[in-house]
């Protein structure tokens, strides 16, 4: 009886994580050794994300209860799920950077705001700049036209000030 209650609790936890995370990335972790898995979990924890090994059947039940459909194609073989709560790109970036040094993980796909995305979409997410960089780029884009407008509007005033200065100098000289 205890195992049924434990499984119910795991399903409830998975359902909560699937609905509260902004992005979830599903990957096959065959060949991942304990030391690498521990290092990967630590890097996720430090970044404000979470890495979880979950049973596929329990994940399917949790997804069905959360109203998420289409995950069946991602839940084959051993599956590790990366949950991102703070931003959309952190789990994708962490798994992608891990893949560069360690080929023991294969990204299967993901879940973005309740919609299933492909492995290619997850890699595209990983290539996006971070939220802070995107905000800085938008601000720089907004600042350029404003600075140009300020310069254009200040031109006639500057010319008037220069003309008044020249008139003052002429009157002082005569």
N, C-alpha and C positions, 0 to 999 in steps of 0.2 A: 504494500500500500504506500509505503514511503516513496518508492520510485515514481509512482503515478503523480503524487503531489509534487515531487521534485520536477518532473517533466512539465507539469502544469505551470509551475513557477518559471521554468526556463522559457516556455512559450510566451508567457506574459511579459517577461523581461525582453525577449526578442521583439515582440510586438511593439513594446514601448520604444525600443531603440530604433526600429524601422520607421516608426512614425515621427519620432522627435529629431532624428538626424536629418541634416540638409542633404547629405549625399551618403550613399553606401556603395562600397566597391566590393565585388565578389571575385575571389581568385582561387586558383588551384594551388595548393601548397605542397604537392608531392616533392620529396627530395629536400625539404627544408629541415635542417638539423636544429637541435635544441638551442644551441648558442645563437644561431642566426635568428631564430624565432624570438628569443628573449631580447636580442638587440633591436629587432623590429618593433616589438611591443613597447619597449622603452622609448624609442623615437616617436611612436604614436602618442604615448602618454605625455611626453614633453611638449608635443605640438597641440595638445588639447583634443586629440582624436582617440579612438579606441579600436583595438584589433581583437577579434573574437573568432574562435573555432566553434562552429555550431553544426549540429546534426541537420542534414538536409530536410528530413521529414518534419522536424520541429520548426525549422525555418519556413517551410511551406505552410504549415498550420498557422504560424504567427502572421505570415503575409496574407493569408486568406482572411484571418480575423481582422487585419488592419485594412482590408479592402484593396490590397495590392495584387494585381494579376499579371502574369507573364514571367514570373521569376523561375518557373519550372526549368527553363532552358539553362539557367545559370546554376541550378542546384543539382549538378551531377558530379560525382567523384568527391574527393575531399575538398571541403570549401572553407575558406577563411573569409571573414567579412570585416571590412574596414569601415567604421562609422565616423563621419565628420559632422561635428555639432556646431563648430564656430564658423567655418566657411566652406565653400564648395570645392576648393582645389586641394586642400591639405592632404586628404587620404590618397588622392590620385598622384600627387607629387611625391609623397613618401614612398608609395609602392613603385612608382616609375623610377625613382632614384635608386631604390633597392634592387630593381631589375637590372640596372646598369652594371652592378657589381656582383650580383648573385642571380643566376638564371633558374633558380629552383621554384620560382613562383610564376604562374601564368594568369594574367588578368582575364576573367571571363566576361565581365560586364559590370553594370552598376544600376543603381536606383537613384534618380535625381528628382527630388520633389514628388515622389510617388510614381514616377514614370521610368520604365525600364530603358536603359541605354546600353549600347554595344561597347565592346572592348575598345574599339576605335574612338568612340566618344569619350571614354574614360581617359585615353591617351591625349585627346584634344584638351580635355580639362586640365590635365597635368602640364600641358604646354602654356596654359594661360598664366599671366603674371599674377602675383598675389593681390589681394583686395587693396592693400595699401598702395601698391604700385599703380593699380588701375585708377584709384581715386586721385593720385598725384598726376597721372596722365590727363585725366578729365579736367582737373584744376588748371593744369598748364594750358590745355586747349581753350579753356574759358578765359584765362588771363590774357592770352595773346590779343584777341580782338578788343578787350577792354583797354589794354595798354595802348593799342593803336588809336582807339577812339579818344582817349585822354590826350594823346599827343596831338591829334588833329584839332581837338577843341582848345588846347592850350596855345596853338600856333597864332591865331589872331590876337590873343591877349599879349603874347610875347612880342609880336610885331608892334602893337600899340605902345607897349612899355619901351621898346627900342626907339620908336619915333618920338615919344615924349622926352626920353633921355637926350636925344639929339637936339630937340627944340630947346631944352633947358641949357645944354652946352652952348648952343648958338647965342642965346640971350645972355649967358654969362660972359661970353667972349666979346660981345658988342657993347 
